[in-house]
Amino acid sequence: MSDTIFGKIARGEIPAKVVYEDDRALAFHDVAPQAPTHILVIPRKPIPKLAEALPDDAALLGHLLWVARQVAKNEALEDYRIVINNGAGAGQTVFHLHIHILAGRPFSWPPG
């Protein structure tokens, strides 16, 4: 597991408000939410960013989206935004792949 804050959360070294977990993924509330609902989905496998995922990670990447969908359903979210930032220039600040689930306010397009 990588030594990022998300790796530490996945190992249970840092507490988090977990809403979903299985052997491949973990979902928890963001500590600096950008919307009324802001949940992060991370793989337990340390992948620094989407661009560094390998062909063997395809099933895991699909599982992360399934987890995001399941978390949204469990949270009774009807309208929500899914975001994956890839690299510092795109806004990624923690280099452990993660999916943002954002909901509870209107969003504009294009973002940022």
N, C-alpha and C positions, 0 to 999 in steps of 0.2 A: 504494500500500500504506500502511495506517495506520501511525502512529508508535508503536504499542504494542510491547511486548516480542514479541508474536506476529507483528506485521508485520516486525520486525527478524529474527526466526527465519526467516520465509518468504523474506526477501530474502537470507538467508545471512550476515547481519551478526552474529548470535549463534549459536554452535553449539548443536545439539540432537541427541539420539539419535533420529534419524528412522527410522521403520519403514515408511512409505509416502509416496509423493509422485507427483503427476501435475500436469498443467497447471492444475487447478482446486482442488486440495486438498493438504494436508500432514498427516501424523500423526507424533507424536513422544511420547516418554515425558515425563511431568510431572516437574519437578525437585523438587516437594514432594508426593510421592504420598500419597494417602489410602487406598490399598489396595495389596496386593502387586503387582498390575498396575494401572497408572493411565496411560492413554494419552489424549492430546488429539488431536482432529481439527479442523483449522481450514480455512476457505476461504482461498484466496489473495486473493480479493476482500475488501477491508475492509468488513465489515458489523458495526457496533458491537454490536448485540444482535438477537436473533430478532425482536423487535417492530419493528425498523427494516428488516427484509427487505422487498423490493418484489415485486410480482407477477412481474416478470421474473427474480427469484431462485429461483422454484419448482424449476426443474430442478437448480440448484446445491444447494438444500437437500436434495433427494432424493439427489443424488450424495454428499453428506456422510454420510448414513445408510448408503448403499451402501458407502462407504469404511469406516465404522465396522464394518459387518458383515464386510467383507473382512479388516480388521485383526484382528478377533476370531478369524476362521477361521485366519489365518496364525499367530496366537499360540496356537492350539489351545485357545481358551477355549470352554467349553461353557456355563457360567453366567456372565453378566456383567450389569452395570447400565449403561445409557446415561443421561446427565444433560446437560441444557442449562439453565443458569441464565440468567434474563432480568432484569437489573437488580441494583443493589447490594442491595436488600432481599431478593433471592432468593439472594444469595451470589456474584454475579458480581463478580470483582475485576479482570479484564482485559476492557476493552471492545472486543473483537474476537471475534465469534461463535465459539464452540468447543463441541465435544461431548466430554464425558468418557466414557471407557470404563473401568469399574472392575470388577475381578475378583480372585479369590484369597482372599476372606474372606466370611463371611456378612453379609448386609445386612438391616436391619430395615425395617418399613413401619409408619407413614409415616416417611420420612426426616427428618432434622433434628429 
